[in-house]
Amino acid sequence: MKIPVVFADLRHGFAKAEELQELIQQAAIVSFLRSDGENVLIGSDRVRGMGGRNYMGPERRGNVLFC
């Protein structure tokens, strides 16, 4: 899935969903558009995985099975 993003040089483009976390960590993007239409500003808005406490349980993201 391609996600609309704004890169650090303010160019608009698209990134693969699996690349998004790495782009955020590298400060390569400044914002992206969620599937619900919400615009997320990196550094201002909450982004998954950037919470205040560390989750010690098993990884559950991306492991959903649909029957």
Buried (B, 14 or more C-beta within 10 A) or exposed (E): EEBEBBBEEEEEEEBEEEBBEEBBEEEBBBBBBEEEEEEBEBEEEEBEEEEEEEEEEEEEEEEEEEE
